[in-house]
Amino acid sequence: MKTSCKTIGRLCAGGVLAGLLCFFTGCDASTPAASPPVKLLVFAAASTTNALQDISALYAEKTGVEVIASFASSSALAKQIESGAPADLFISANPEWMDYLEAGKRVVASTRVNLLGNRLVLIAPMDSSLDQVGIKDGFDIFALLGSDGRLAMGDPAHVPAGIYGKQALETLRVWASLESRVAPMQDVRAALAMVERGETPLGVVYATDAALSERVKVVGVFPEETHPPIVYPAAVVSEVKKEDALAFLEFLKTPAVQAIFEKHGFALAN
């Protein structure tokens, strides 16, 4: 093939000299595309919403990695992961739903850690006449609820806060007669909202949820021995982004982040 100098000059003027040179040398004239920014999808228990939003913003500031969080009851999130939802990390409000996914090989078992703890409390609307309630064996919760009041709590059939609440009320020997007066909600934040709106006179939520609201007050704390320890395990879901998800999980264990969790009322796992 012959190409005149005049032709090459015209090609240079048109900005295609690089293409011509690559034609003769066999090189690739294309510019490598920049790698897309890393994004992580974290499925997390509803009770971690505010803390994790603060932490995600801090992580993005420090690393440039965007953390997109989906918050709901641990049961709903676990079912979504089981069905193939593209989560990279899962934070559950109880070990049982993490066990469920681990048994189905839906999380990377070797990455599982216990991240946080919490307390279970009894709440009432801020304008309630109730003050402090002694939560003990056989306490008269019906007198507190009134003739037709209901107790808001996460659905004890699957929501961790509701499961813990049912276990505590069974230990206190009031569940059997109280069950028909329970207003089961889709997650713990929904139970909190019921009490905030005054739709129920009492609710059972985590201490961290109660601390966020100016419209409810804590009238009682359930003794820790009435239910299993409240533990939040976390584990990587995605093998595709395993290293990125692991990096975020390690970040969650740093002192700066643990201080954020503590500010929001969480206990740190031992």
N, C-alpha and C positions, 0 to 999 in steps of 0.2 A: 504494500500500500504506500502511495506517495502523497505527501501533503506539502504544499508550497508554503514558503515563509510568509507570503502575503495572507494565505488562508489562516495560518496560525496566529498572525497578528490580529485578524478579525475575531478569531475565537477568544484571544486574550481580552480584547476590548469588550466582548460580550460576557466576560466573567466565567468562562468555561474552561480555562486552561487546566484547572485541576482535573476536570473530567477527561480532557484529552490525554493528559499524562497518564491517568489511570487506565485509559483505553489501551495504551501501549505497554504499560507495565503490569496490568492485571490487578492493580490495587482496588480497594473498595472506597469509592468517593463519598459514600454516605457518612454523615456525622452520627456517632453513637448516641442513641436516645438517653436522656438522663433517667436514672432510676426513679420510679414513682416514690413519693414519700411514704414511709411506713405508717400504716393505720392498724390499730388493734381494736378488736371488738370484744368487750368484756361483758359477760352476763353476770349480774350481781344481785343479791338479795335486796329487796326494796328498802330494808332498814339501813343499808349502807349508802343510800342515795347522796345525801349531802356531803358526807365525808369523802366519798369517792369522786364527786365532782370537783372538790377542792384539790384532791390529790392528782387527778387527771390534768388539771390546768397546770399544776406545778411540773408534772412530768413533761408536758409539751414544751413548757418554757425551758426546761433543762436539756431536753434531748431532741426536740423537734418532732417527736412521735406523737401523733394524735390518738388519743384513747377515746373510743366511742363506747359508751356504756348503755346497756339495756337493763332496766330495773323492773323486777316483778317478784312474785313469790318464788322461792327456790324450786318448788314443785313444778310450776309452769315453765320456768327456764330449763330445768332438767329434762322435761318432756320435749321441749323444743330442740335441745341439743341431741337428744335421742333420735329425733326425727331428721337430723342432719343440718340444723341451723349452724351457720359458719362462725361460731364463737371461737375465740382464741384462748380465753381464760374464763373460768367459772368460780364464783365466790358464793358459797351456799351458807344459809343461816343455820343449818344443822348437818351433822355427819351423815344422816340417813340418805339424803338425796345425792350426796357425793358418793356414798357407797353404791347406790343404785346405778350411777353412771360408770363407776369403776368396774362393777360386776359385768356391765355390758361393754366394757373396753371402749368407752366413749371419752375417757380422760386419760392423760398420761400418768399412770399411777405413781411413777417414781418422782413426780414433781409435786405431789400432794403435801400440803403443810397445813397445820392449824394456825390460823391467822389472828383471830379475835375472840373475845368473850363478851357477854352482855348480862343484864339482869332483867327479870320479869316484874312488872309493876301493875298496880291497879290505878286507873285514872278516872277522874270525874271532870265535868265542865268547870271552868274557873269560877263561875258564879254559883256552884253547888254549895249547899249548906253543909255537906260532908267535910270533915276535917281529916283526922288521922284514923285509919281503920286497923285494928289489930287482926292481922291475917294469921289465924291459927286453926287448929283442928276443930272442925265443925262450926266455924264462925257463921253468923247469921247474915249471909249475903242477900237473902230475900228481903229482909228489913231495909237493906240499903237500896235495893232495886225498886222497892215500892210494889204496889199491887199489879202493875202491868209493865214495868220497866224491863228492858232486855240488856244483856251483857254483850257488848261488841268484842269480837276477837277474830283473829285469823281462823279460817275454816279448819277445825281440828282434824278433818279428814286428810289434809295434805299440806297446809301452811305451817311452817316450823313454829312460829309464835303461837299458833293455835294448838299445835301438838304439845308444846311445852306447857301451855296454859291448862289444857285438859289433864295432863299428867299431874300438875300441881293441885288442881281442884279435886282430882281423884284421891290424891294423898291426903288432902284435907277433909275427905269424906263428904263433899257437897255436890260432886259432879252428877251423880245419878238423878238427883231431884232437880238439878239446875239445867240440865241439858236442853230441855224444851224451851228455856228462856234465853238461849244463846242466839245472837245474831251473827252467823258465820260470814266472814268477809273474804274477798279474794286475796288480800294480803294484809300485812300489819298496818300499812299506811292507810288503807281503807277503813280499818277498825278505828284508828286514831281520828280520821275525819268524821266518823259517826258521832264520836263523843264531842269533838269540836263544834259540830252543828247542833248539839243538844238532842240528837235523835235517840240516843241511849244515855241513861244516867251514869253508866260505868263502862269501862273497857279494860281489856288486858292487852298490854303492848310491851315492847322493850323499853327500858329506861332511856335509851338513846332517842327513841321516837318522841317520848314524852318531853324530853329536854328541848326539843326543837319548837314546840308549840307554846304560844302565849295564851292559848284559849283552853288549855287543860291544866290540871294540877295532879300531882301524884298523891294519892290518899293512902297507899299501902305498898309495901314491897314484899313479894313472895319469898319466903325463906328458901335459900338455895337447896336445902335438903328435900324440898317437896318435888323437885324435878331433876332430870339429868342436867349436867353442866351444859350451859349454852355455848356452843363452839361453832365458829365460822371457818370451815376448811376452804382452801383454795387449791386449784390445780389447773394445769395447762390442758386445753382441749385439743388444739390444732397441732398436728405434726408439721404442717406446712410452715407455720410461724412459731415453731417451738422456741427457738432461741430468743426471738423478740418478746414473746410472752413470758419466758423465763426471766428476761431482764426486767420486765415490769413487775413481776412477782417478787424479785429480789429488792426492787425499789420499795415495795410495800413494807418491807421489813427493816428499812433504814430508820435511824432515830428521828429524822425530820418528819417522816411520814407517820411514824408511830405517835409522834406528838400531835399530829392532826387527828388521828383516830381517838386519842385520849381527850382532845378538846371537844370532840363530838360525843363523848361519854362512853366509848368502848373500852373494855378491858383488853389487855394484850394477852395473847395465849402464852402459856408457859412453855 
